[in-house]
């Protein structure tokens, strides 16, 4: 995993990420779609949080975030997953790192226009489990 690169101005190199509006319930409708990112940049942010000693409290929060939904939903409870979900009407996102005993796996799911958001969340979990199974087979 890489650490986000800093520009000469000291800002993180996430040029396609824009946090235009906040995250209150009033801002989660159509206006919330003005907050955008890419899978690569979302993972850069997660990787930075994971690598930064001063962000320990945030890391603890993300390890406990939505334990039984999306990426970790099909994984054993003992497998630590540091992740952040995001939701709007028809949007189902989850970006995170699965901590296996032998390796770490970074995953980003950014799903829009989902007619069934509950099913999309389950599909994310099914996909994450399959990735874990494949990677685990490589390490046996």
DSSP file (Angstrom, degrees, kcal/mol; ACC not computed):
  #  RESIDUE AA STRUCTURE BP1 BP2  ACC     N-H-->O    O-->H-N    N-H-->O    O-->H-N    TCO  KAPPA ALPHA  PHI   PSI    X-CA   Y-CA   Z-CA
    1    1 A X              0   0    0      0, 0.0     2,-0.3     0, 0.0    43,-0.0   0.000 360.0 360.0 360.0 145.3    0.0    0.0    0.0
    2    2 A X        -     0   0    0      3,-0.0     2,-0.4     0, 0.0    49,-0.1  -0.673 360.0-122.2-104.9 159.1    1.2    3.4   -0.8
    3    3 A X        -     0   0    0     -2,-0.3    42,-0.1     1,-0.1    41,-0.1  -0.818  43.0 -97.6 -94.8 139.6    1.1    6.6    1.2
    4    4 A X        -     0   0    0     40,-0.5     2,-0.3    -2,-0.4    10,-0.1  -0.248  41.6-117.7 -55.7 142.1   -0.7    9.5   -0.5
    5    5 A X        -     0   0    0      8,-0.2     8,-2.5    -3,-0.0     2,-0.4  -0.609  21.4-135.1 -83.3 141.9    1.8   11.9   -2.2
    6    6 A X  B     -A   12   0A   0     -2,-0.3     6,-0.2     6,-0.2     2,-0.1  -0.767  13.8-134.1 -94.1 141.4    1.9   15.5   -1.0
    7    7 A X    >   -     0   0    0      4,-2.7     3,-2.0    -2,-0.4     6,-0.0  -0.337  37.4 -94.7 -79.2 173.3    2.1   18.3   -3.5
    8    8 A X  T 3  S+     0   0    0      1,-0.3    -1,-0.1     2,-0.1    -2,-0.0   0.749 127.9  59.2 -63.1 -21.8    4.5   21.1   -3.0
    9    9 A X  T 3  S-     0   0    0      2,-0.1    -1,-0.3     1,-0.0     3,-0.1   0.549 118.7-111.8 -82.4  -6.5    1.8   23.0   -1.3
   10   10 A X  S <  S+     0   0    0     -3,-2.0     2,-0.2     1,-0.3    -2,-0.1   0.364  75.4 131.4  92.5  -5.3    1.4   20.2    1.3
   11   11 A X        -     0   0    0      1,-0.1    -4,-2.7    -5,-0.1    -1,-0.3  -0.531  65.9-101.8 -80.7 148.4   -2.0   19.1    0.1
   12   12 A X  B     -A    6   0A   0     -6,-0.2     2,-2.0    -2,-0.2    -6,-0.2  -0.420  34.4-111.8 -68.6 145.5   -2.7   15.4   -0.5
   13   13 A X  S    S+     0   0    0     -8,-2.5     2,-0.3     1,-0.1    -8,-0.2  -0.520  72.9 126.6 -80.7  75.0   -2.6   14.4   -4.2
   14   14 A X    >   +     0   0    0     -2,-2.0     3,-1.0     1,-0.1    -1,-0.1  -0.676  22.5 162.4-129.5  75.6   -6.3   13.6   -4.5
   15   15 A X  T 3  S+     0   0    0     -2,-0.3    -1,-0.1     1,-0.2    -2,-0.0   0.707  71.6  48.9 -73.3 -22.3   -7.3   15.7   -7.5
   16   16 A X  T 3  S+     0   0    0     -3,-0.1     2,-0.5    22,-0.0    -1,-0.2   0.377  90.6  93.8-101.2   5.0  -10.5   13.9   -8.4
   17   17 A X    <   +     0   0    0     -3,-1.0     2,-0.4    20,-0.1    20,-0.3  -0.844  50.6 177.9 -98.1 130.3  -11.9   14.0   -4.9
   18   18 A X  B     -B   36   0B   0     18,-2.7    18,-2.1    -2,-0.5     2,-0.8  -0.975  20.0-169.0-136.7 121.6  -14.2   16.8   -4.0
   19   19 A X        +     0   0    0     -2,-0.4    16,-0.2    16,-0.2    -2,-0.0  -0.801  26.5 156.4-106.1  87.0  -16.0   17.4   -0.7
   20   20 A X        +     0   0    0     -2,-0.8     2,-0.2    14,-0.2    -1,-0.2   0.867  61.0  25.9 -82.8 -41.2  -18.3   20.2   -1.8
   21   21 A X  S    S-     0   0    0      1,-0.2     6,-0.0    -3,-0.2    11,-0.0  -0.696  84.1-105.7-120.0 172.4  -21.1   19.7    0.8
   22   22 A X        -     0   0    0     -2,-0.2    -1,-0.2     1,-0.0    13,-0.1   0.183  27.3-109.2 -83.2-156.2  -21.3   18.3    4.3
   23   23 A X        +     0   0    0      5,-0.0     5,-0.1     3,-0.0    -1,-0.0   0.127  64.9 127.7-129.8  19.1  -22.7   15.1    5.6
   24   24 A X  S >  S-     0   0    0      1,-0.1     3,-1.5     3,-0.0     4,-0.3  -0.315  75.3-103.5 -72.7 164.0  -25.8   16.1    7.5
   25   25 A X  G >  S+     0   0    0      1,-0.3     3,-1.3     2,-0.2     4,-0.2   0.853 123.2  57.1 -56.1 -35.4  -29.1   14.4    6.7
   26   26 A X  G 3  S+     0   0    0      1,-0.3     3,-0.4     2,-0.1    -1,-0.3   0.738 107.4  49.1 -68.5 -21.2  -30.3   17.5    4.8
   27   27 A X  G <  S+     0   0    0     -3,-1.5    -1,-0.3     1,-0.2    -2,-0.2   0.309  88.7  84.2-100.5   8.9  -27.2   17.2    2.6
   28   28 A X  S <  S+     0   0    0     -3,-1.3    61,-0.5    -4,-0.3    -1,-0.2   0.470  76.8  75.3 -93.3  -0.9  -27.6   13.5    1.7
   29   29 A X  S >> S-     0   0    0     -3,-0.4     3,-1.0    -4,-0.2     4,-0.6   0.333 116.0 -40.6 -83.2-141.3  -30.0   14.0   -1.1
   30   30 A X  G >4 S+     0   0    0      1,-0.3     3,-1.3     2,-0.2     4,-0.1   0.854 137.0  58.9 -56.4 -39.2  -29.2   15.2   -4.6
   31   31 A X  G >4 S+     0   0    0      1,-0.3     3,-1.8    -5,-0.2    -1,-0.3   0.824  95.0  65.9 -63.0 -30.2  -26.9   17.8   -3.3
   32   32 A X  G X4 S+     0   0    0     -3,-1.0     3,-1.7     1,-0.3    -1,-0.3   0.730  84.4  73.0 -63.8 -22.1  -24.8   15.1   -1.6
   33   33 A X  G << S+     0   0    0     -3,-1.3    -1,-0.3    -4,-0.6    -2,-0.2   0.546  78.5  76.2 -71.2  -5.3  -23.8   13.7   -5.0
   34   34 A X  G <  S+     0   0    0     -3,-1.8     2,-0.7    -4,-0.1    -1,-0.3   0.689  76.8  85.1 -77.1 -17.6  -21.6   16.8   -5.4
   35   35 A X    <   +     0   0    0     -3,-1.7     2,-0.3    -4,-0.2   -16,-0.2  -0.774  68.2 166.9 -80.3 118.4  -19.2   15.0   -3.0
   36   36 A X  B     +B   18   0B   0    -18,-2.1   -18,-2.7    -2,-0.7     2,-0.3  -0.908  17.0 161.8-135.1 159.5  -17.2   12.7   -5.4
   37   37 A X        -     0   0    0     -2,-0.3     2,-0.3   -20,-0.3   -20,-0.1  -0.949  30.6-116.3-159.0 174.9  -14.0   10.6   -5.4
   38   38 A X     >  -     0   0    0     -2,-0.3     4,-2.6     1,-0.1     5,-0.2  -0.790  30.8-112.4-113.1 163.2  -12.4    7.8   -7.3
   39   39 A X  H  > S+     0   0    0     -2,-0.3     4,-2.3     1,-0.2     5,-0.2   0.924 118.0  51.1 -59.8 -44.1  -11.6    4.3   -6.1
   40   40 A X  H  > S+     0   0    0      1,-0.2     4,-1.9     2,-0.2    -1,-0.2   0.928 113.6  43.0 -60.3 -46.8   -7.9    5.0   -6.3
   41   41 A X  H  > S+     0   0    0      2,-0.2     4,-2.0     1,-0.2    -1,-0.2   0.870 111.4  54.0 -71.5 -35.9   -8.1    8.3   -4.3
   42   42 A X  H  X S+     0   0    0     -4,-2.6     4,-2.0     1,-0.2    -1,-0.2   0.908 110.4  47.9 -62.9 -40.4  -10.5    6.8   -1.7
   43   43 A X  H  X S+     0   0    0     -4,-2.3     4,-3.0    -5,-0.2    -2,-0.2   0.869 107.0  56.9 -67.7 -36.0   -8.0    4.0   -1.1
   44   44 A X  H  X S+     0   0    0     -4,-1.9     4,-2.2     2,-0.2   -40,-0.5   0.915 107.8  48.0 -58.6 -42.3   -5.2    6.6   -0.9
   45   45 A X  H  X S+     0   0    0     -4,-2.0     4,-2.3     2,-0.2    -2,-0.2   0.937 113.0  47.1 -65.0 -46.5   -7.0    8.3    1.9
   46   46 A X  H  X S+     0   0    0     -4,-2.0     4,-2.4     1,-0.2    -2,-0.2   0.918 112.3  50.6 -60.8 -44.4   -7.7    5.0    3.7
   47   47 A X  H  X S+     0   0    0     -4,-3.0     4,-2.0     1,-0.2    -1,-0.2   0.881 109.1  51.3 -62.7 -38.1   -4.0    4.0    3.3
   48   48 A X  H  X S+     0   0    0     -4,-2.2     4,-1.5    -5,-0.2    -1,-0.2   0.922 109.6  49.7 -64.3 -43.6   -2.9    7.3    4.7
   49   49 A X  H  < S+     0   0    0     -4,-2.3     3,-0.2     1,-0.2    -2,-0.2   0.911 111.9  49.3 -60.8 -41.7   -5.1    6.9    7.7
   50   50 A X  H  < S+     0   0    0     -4,-2.4    -1,-0.2     1,-0.2    -2,-0.2   0.861 115.4  42.6 -65.9 -35.7   -3.7    3.4    8.2
   51   51 A X  H  < S+     0   0    0     -4,-2.0     2,-0.7    -5,-0.2    -1,-0.2   0.631  92.6  92.5 -88.1 -15.0   -0.1    4.6    8.0
   52   52 A X    ><  -     0   0    0     -4,-1.5     3,-1.8    -3,-0.2    -1,-0.0  -0.718  58.5-158.9 -90.2 113.5   -0.3    7.8   10.1
   53   53 A X  G >  S+     0   0    0     -2,-0.7     3,-1.0     1,-0.3    -1,-0.2   0.841  91.3  59.5 -56.7 -34.2    0.6    7.2   13.8
   54   54 A X  G 3  S+     0   0    0      1,-0.3     3,-0.3     2,-0.1    -1,-0.3   0.553  95.2  64.6 -75.2  -5.1   -1.3   10.4   14.8
   55   55 A X  G <>  +     0   0    0     -3,-1.8     4,-2.4    -6,-0.2    -1,-0.3   0.026  62.4 121.7-104.9  27.0   -4.6    9.1   13.3
   56   56 A X  H <> S+     0   0    0     -3,-1.0     4,-2.4     1,-0.2    -1,-0.2   0.867  72.4  52.0 -57.6 -41.1   -4.9    6.2   15.8
   57   57 A X  H  > S+     0   0    0     -3,-0.3     4,-1.9     2,-0.2    -1,-0.2   0.912 110.8  47.7 -65.3 -41.5   -8.3    7.3   17.1
   58   58 A X  H  > S+     0   0    0      2,-0.2     4,-2.4     1,-0.2    -2,-0.2   0.906 110.1  53.5 -64.0 -41.2   -9.8    7.6   13.6
   59   59 A X  H  X S+     0   0    0     -4,-2.4     4,-2.1     1,-0.2    -2,-0.2   0.922 106.6  51.8 -58.5 -45.3   -8.3    4.1   12.8
   60   60 A X  H  X S+     0   0    0     -4,-2.4     4,-1.0     1,-0.2    -1,-0.2   0.905 110.0  49.7 -59.0 -41.6  -10.1    2.6   15.8
   61   61 A X  H >< S+     0   0    0     -4,-1.9     3,-0.7     1,-0.2     4,-0.3   0.929 110.6  49.2 -61.8 -45.5  -13.4    4.1   14.7
   62   62 A X  H >< S+     0   0    0     -4,-2.4    21,-1.9     1,-0.3     3,-0.7   0.800 105.4  57.5 -69.0 -28.6  -12.9    2.8   11.1
   63   63 A X  H 3< S+     0   0    0     -4,-2.1    18,-0.4    19,-0.2    -1,-0.3   0.768 113.7  40.4 -69.7 -23.6  -12.2   -0.8   12.5
   64   64 A X  T X< S+     0   0    0     -4,-1.0     3,-0.6    -3,-0.7     2,-0.4   0.329  87.5 124.4-104.3   6.8  -15.5   -0.7   14.3
   65   65 A X  T <  S-     0   0    0     -3,-0.7    18,-0.1    -4,-0.3    -3,-0.0  -0.550  90.4 -26.6 -75.1 120.5  -17.5    1.0   11.5
   66   66 A X  T >  S-     0   0    0     -2,-0.4     3,-1.7     1,-0.1     6,-0.3   0.888  73.5-171.8  46.5  59.0  -20.5   -1.0   10.3
   67   67 A X  T <  S+     0   0    0     -3,-0.6    -1,-0.1     1,-0.3    -2,-0.1   0.831  76.4  41.2 -54.0 -39.3  -19.1   -4.4   11.3
   68   68 A X  T 3  S+     0   0    0      6,-0.1     2,-0.3     3,-0.0    -1,-0.3   0.045 102.2  78.9-106.6  28.9  -21.8   -6.5    9.7
   69   69 A X  S X  S-     0   0    0     -3,-1.7     3,-0.9    55,-0.0     4,-0.1  -0.955  90.8 -20.8-132.0 155.7  -22.4   -4.7    6.5
   70   70 A X  G >  S+     0   0    0     -2,-0.3     3,-1.7     1,-0.3     4,-0.4  -0.241 124.6  19.0  56.3-122.7  -20.7   -4.5    3.1
   71   71 A X  G >  S+     0   0    0      1,-0.3     3,-0.5     2,-0.1    -1,-0.3   0.885 135.5  35.0 -50.4 -51.1  -17.0   -5.6    3.0
   72   72 A X  G X  S+     0   0    0     -3,-0.9     3,-1.1    -6,-0.3    -1,-0.3   0.506  87.1 101.9 -84.1   0.6  -17.0   -7.5    6.3
   73   73 A X  G <  S+     0   0    0     -3,-1.7    -1,-0.2     1,-0.3    -2,-0.1   0.818  93.3  30.6 -58.0 -34.5  -20.5   -9.0    6.1
   74   74 A X  G <  S+     0   0    0     -3,-0.5    -1,-0.3    -4,-0.4     2,-0.1   0.462 102.2  99.3-101.4  -3.1  -19.4  -12.4    5.0
   75   75 A X  S <  S-     0   0    0     -3,-1.1    54,-0.0    -4,-0.2     2,-0.0  -0.475  85.2 -92.7 -85.6 156.1  -16.0  -12.5    6.8
   76   76 A X    >   -     0   0    0     -2,-0.1     3,-1.9     1,-0.1    -1,-0.1  -0.369  35.6-119.6 -61.0 143.4  -15.3  -14.2   10.1
   77   77 A X  T 3  S+     0   0    0      1,-0.3    -1,-0.1    -3,-0.1    -2,-0.1   0.761 110.8  63.8 -58.7 -25.9  -15.7  -11.8   13.0
   78   78 A X  T 3  S+     0   0    0      2,-0.1     2,-0.7     1,-0.0    -1,-0.3   0.616  80.1  94.1 -76.2 -12.0  -12.1  -12.3   13.9
   79   79 A X  S <  S-     0   0    0     -3,-1.9     2,-0.2    -7,-0.1    21,-0.1  -0.728  76.9-135.0 -85.0 113.7  -10.9  -10.7   10.7
   80   80 A X  E     -C   99   0C   0     -2,-0.7    19,-2.9    19,-0.6     2,-0.4  -0.466  23.1-173.8 -69.4 136.1  -10.2   -7.0   11.3
   81   81 A X  E     -C   98   0C   0    -18,-0.4     2,-0.7    17,-0.2    17,-0.2  -0.975  12.6-162.3-132.5 118.3  -11.5   -4.7    8.5
   82   82 A X  E     +C   97   0C   0     15,-2.5    15,-2.7    -2,-0.4     2,-0.3  -0.892  38.0 143.0 -97.8 112.5  -10.8   -1.0    8.6
   83   83 A X  E     -C   96   0C   0    -21,-1.9     2,-0.4    -2,-0.7    13,-0.2  -0.967  43.3-143.8-151.0 162.8  -13.4    0.5    6.2
   84   84 A X  E     -C   95   0C   0     11,-2.5    11,-1.9    -2,-0.3     2,-0.2  -0.991  18.0-156.6-132.2 123.6  -15.7    3.5    5.6
   85   85 A X  E     -C   94   0C   0     -2,-0.4     2,-0.3     9,-0.2     9,-0.3  -0.540   4.7-164.8 -92.2 163.0  -19.1    3.1    4.0
   86   86 A X  E     -C   93   0C   0      7,-1.8     7,-2.9    -2,-0.2     2,-0.4  -0.978   8.1-176.5-147.8 138.1  -21.0    5.8    2.2
   87   87 A X  E     +C   92   0C   0     -2,-0.3     2,-0.3     5,-0.2     5,-0.2  -0.998  15.5 152.4-142.4 139.8  -24.7    5.8    1.3
   88   88 A X  E >   -C   91   0C   0      3,-1.3     3,-2.3    -2,-0.4     2,-0.2  -0.883  66.8 -59.3-142.3 172.7  -27.2    7.9   -0.6
   89   89 A X  T 3  S-     0   0    0    -61,-0.5    24,-0.2    -2,-0.3     3,-0.1  -0.456 130.5  -0.4 -56.8 122.9  -30.4    6.9   -2.3
   90   90 A X  T 3  S+     0   0    0     -2,-0.2    24,-2.6     1,-0.2     2,-0.5   0.435 112.9 108.9  70.8   6.2  -29.2    4.4   -4.9
   91   91 A X  E <   +C   88   0C   0     -3,-2.3    -3,-1.3    21,-0.2     2,-0.4  -0.944  39.6 175.4-113.9 130.6  -25.5    4.8   -3.8
   92   92 A X  E     +CD  87 111C   0     19,-2.6    19,-1.6    -2,-0.5     2,-0.3  -0.922  12.2 168.9-135.4 106.6  -23.7    2.0   -2.0
   93   93 A X  E     +CD  86 110C   0     -7,-2.9    -7,-1.8    -2,-0.4     2,-0.3  -0.879  11.4 168.0-120.6 150.6  -20.0    2.6   -1.3
   94   94 A X  E     +CD  85 109C   0     15,-2.4    15,-2.9    -2,-0.3     2,-0.4  -0.866   4.3 179.2-158.6 130.5  -17.4    0.9    0.9
   95   95 A X  E     +CD  84 108C   0    -11,-1.9   -11,-2.5    -2,-0.3     2,-0.3  -0.999  27.5 118.6-131.7 130.2  -13.6    1.4    0.9
   96   96 A X  E     -CD  83 107C   0     11,-2.7    11,-2.8    -2,-0.4     2,-0.4  -0.981  52.7 -98.9-172.2-176.5  -11.3   -0.5    3.2
   97   97 A X  E     -CD  82 106C   0    -15,-2.7   -15,-2.5    -2,-0.3     2,-0.5  -0.993  23.1-149.2-127.7 126.1   -8.5   -2.8    4.1
   98   98 A X  E     -CD  81 105C   0      7,-3.1     7,-2.3    -2,-0.4     2,-0.9  -0.841  13.6-147.5 -93.9 127.6   -9.0   -6.4    5.2
   99   99 A X  E     +CD  80 104C   0    -19,-2.9   -19,-0.6    -2,-0.5     5,-0.2  -0.817  21.7 177.7-102.2  98.0   -6.2   -7.5    7.7
  100  100 A X        -     0   0    0      3,-2.2     3,-0.3    -2,-0.9   -21,-0.0  -0.575  43.0-109.2 -91.1 161.4   -5.5  -11.2    7.2
  101  101 A X  S    S+     0   0    0      1,-0.2    -1,-0.1    -2,-0.2     3,-0.1   0.834 118.1  33.2 -59.1 -31.2   -2.8  -13.0    9.2
  102  102 A X  S    S-     0   0    0      1,-0.2     2,-0.3     0, 0.0    -1,-0.2   0.550 129.7 -10.1-104.4 -10.3   -0.6  -13.2    6.1
  103  103 A X        -     0   0    0     -3,-0.3    -3,-2.2     2,-0.0     2,-0.4  -0.980  61.1-108.7-170.3 174.2   -1.4  -10.1    4.1
  104  104 A X  E     -D   99   0C   0     -2,-0.3     2,-0.5    -5,-0.2    -5,-0.2  -0.932  22.3-155.9-118.8 148.5   -3.6   -7.0    3.8
  105  105 A X  E     -D   98   0C   0     -7,-2.3    -7,-3.1    -2,-0.4     2,-0.5  -0.987   3.4-155.9-126.6 122.8   -6.2   -6.5    1.0
  106  106 A X  E     +D   97   0C   0     -2,-0.5     2,-0.3    -9,-0.2    -9,-0.2  -0.855  18.8 178.1 -98.3 131.1   -7.4   -3.1   -0.1
  107  107 A X  E     -D   96   0C   0    -11,-2.8   -11,-2.7    -2,-0.5     2,-0.4  -0.976  14.7-168.5-133.4 145.2  -10.8   -2.9   -1.7
  108  108 A X  E     -D   95   0C   0     -2,-0.3     2,-0.5   -13,-0.2   -13,-0.2  -0.985   3.6-178.0-135.4 125.5  -12.9   -0.1   -3.1
  109  109 A X  E     +D   94   0C   0    -15,-2.9   -15,-2.4    -2,-0.4     2,-0.5  -0.976   4.5 173.9-122.9 115.1  -16.6   -0.5   -4.1
  110  110 A X  E     +D   93   0C   0     -2,-0.5     2,-0.5   -17,-0.2   -17,-0.2  -0.915  12.6 177.2-122.4 101.4  -18.3    2.6   -5.5
  111  111 A X  E     +D   92   0C   0    -19,-1.6   -19,-2.6    -2,-0.5     2,-0.3  -0.916   3.0 177.9-115.8 125.7  -21.8    1.7   -6.7
  112  112 A X        +     0   0    0     -2,-0.5   -21,-0.2   -21,-0.2   -22,-0.1  -0.819  59.8  28.0-121.6 162.1  -24.3    4.1   -8.1
  113  113 A X  S    S+     0   0    0     -2,-0.3     2,-0.6   -24,-0.2   -22,-0.2   0.847  73.4 167.1  58.0  38.6  -27.8    3.7   -9.5
  114  114 A X        -     0   0    0    -24,-2.6     3,-0.3    -3,-0.2    -1,-0.2  -0.755  26.7-164.2 -86.8 119.4  -28.5    0.6   -7.4
  115  115 A X  S    S+     0   0    0     -2,-0.6     2,-0.5     1,-0.3    -1,-0.2   0.837  88.8  36.0 -69.8 -32.5  -32.2   -0.2   -7.5
  116  116 A X     >  +     0   0    0      1,-0.1     4,-2.1   -26,-0.1    -1,-0.3  -0.863  67.5 179.4-124.0  94.1  -31.8   -2.5   -4.5
  117  117 A X  H  > S+     0   0    0     -2,-0.5     4,-2.0    -3,-0.3    -1,-0.1   0.827  81.8  56.2 -69.0 -31.4  -29.2   -1.0   -2.1
  118  118 A X  H  > S+     0   0    0      2,-0.2     4,-1.8     1,-0.2    -1,-0.2   0.931 109.5  46.0 -64.2 -44.3  -29.5   -3.9    0.4
  119  119 A X  H  > S+     0   0    0      1,-0.2     4,-2.7     2,-0.2    -2,-0.2   0.888 109.1  55.5 -65.0 -39.3  -28.7   -6.4   -2.3
  120  120 A X  H  X S+     0   0    0     -4,-2.1     4,-2.0     1,-0.2    -1,-0.2   0.903 106.6  51.4 -60.3 -40.8  -25.8   -4.3   -3.5
  121  121 A X  H  X S+     0   0    0     -4,-2.0     4,-1.9     2,-0.2    -1,-0.2   0.900 110.7  47.7 -62.5 -41.5  -24.4   -4.3    0.1
  122  122 A X  H  X S+     0   0    0     -4,-1.8     4,-2.7     2,-0.2    -2,-0.2   0.898 109.3  53.9 -65.1 -41.1  -24.6   -8.1    0.2
  123  123 A X  H  X S+     0   0    0     -4,-2.7     4,-2.4     2,-0.2    -2,-0.2   0.872 106.1  52.8 -62.2 -37.0  -22.9   -8.3   -3.3
  124  124 A X  H  X S+     0   0    0     -4,-2.0     4,-2.7     2,-0.2    -1,-0.2   0.942 110.7  47.3 -61.3 -47.0  -20.1   -6.2   -1.9
  125  125 A X  H  X S+     0   0    0     -4,-1.9     4,-2.4     2,-0.2    -2,-0.2   0.894 111.3  50.4 -61.9 -40.9  -19.7   -8.7    1.0
  126  126 A X  H  X S+     0   0    0     -4,-2.7     4,-2.1     2,-0.2    -1,-0.2   0.915 112.3  47.8 -62.5 -43.1  -19.8  -11.7   -1.4
  127  127 A X  H  X S+     0   0    0     -4,-2.4     4,-2.3     2,-0.2    -2,-0.2   0.924 111.1  50.1 -63.8 -45.7  -17.2  -10.1   -3.6
  128  128 A X  H  X S+     0   0    0     -4,-2.7     4,-2.5     1,-0.2    -2,-0.2   0.910 110.1  50.9 -61.0 -42.7  -14.9   -9.3   -0.7
  129  129 A X  H  X S+     0   0    0     -4,-2.4     4,-2.6     1,-0.2    -1,-0.2   0.919 109.2  50.8 -61.0 -43.4  -15.2  -12.9    0.6
  130  130 A X  H  X S+     0   0    0     -4,-2.1     4,-2.4     2,-0.2    -1,-0.2   0.907 109.7  50.0 -62.4 -41.7  -14.3  -14.3   -2.8
  131  131 A X  H  X S+     0   0    0     -4,-2.3     4,-2.8     2,-0.2     5,-0.3   0.931 110.9  49.7 -61.9 -44.9  -11.2  -12.0   -2.9
  132  132 A X  H  X S+     0   0    0     -4,-2.5     4,-2.7     1,-0.2    -2,-0.2   0.916 110.7  50.4 -59.8 -44.0  -10.2  -13.2    0.6
  133  133 A X  H  X S+     0   0    0     -4,-2.6     4,-1.9     2,-0.2    -1,-0.2   0.920 112.4  46.2 -61.1 -44.4  -10.6  -16.8   -0.5
  134  134 A X  H  X S+     0   0    0     -4,-2.4     4,-1.4     2,-0.2    -2,-0.2   0.938 115.3  45.4 -65.2 -47.2   -8.5  -16.4   -3.6
  135  135 A X  H  X S+     0   0    0     -4,-2.8     4,-0.9     1,-0.2    -2,-0.2   0.900 111.5  53.1 -64.4 -40.3   -5.7  -14.5   -1.8
  136  136 A X  H >< S+     0   0    0     -4,-2.7     3,-0.6    -5,-0.3    -1,-0.2   0.872 105.3  54.6 -63.6 -36.7   -5.7  -17.0    1.1
  137  137 A X  H >< S+     0   0    0     -4,-1.9     3,-1.1     1,-0.2    -1,-0.2   0.848 103.8  55.7 -64.6 -33.3   -5.3  -19.9   -1.4
  138  138 A X  H 3< S+     0   0    0     -4,-1.4    -1,-0.2     1,-0.2    -2,-0.2   0.761 108.1  49.5 -68.2 -24.2   -2.2  -18.2   -2.8
  139  139 A X  T <<        0   0    0     -4,-0.9    -1,-0.2    -3,-0.6    -2,-0.2   0.265 360.0 360.0-101.5  10.4   -0.7  -18.1    0.7
  140  140 A X    <         0   0    0     -3,-1.1    -1,-0.2    -4,-0.1    -2,-0.1   0.441 360.0 360.0-104.0 360.0   -1.3  -21.8    1.5
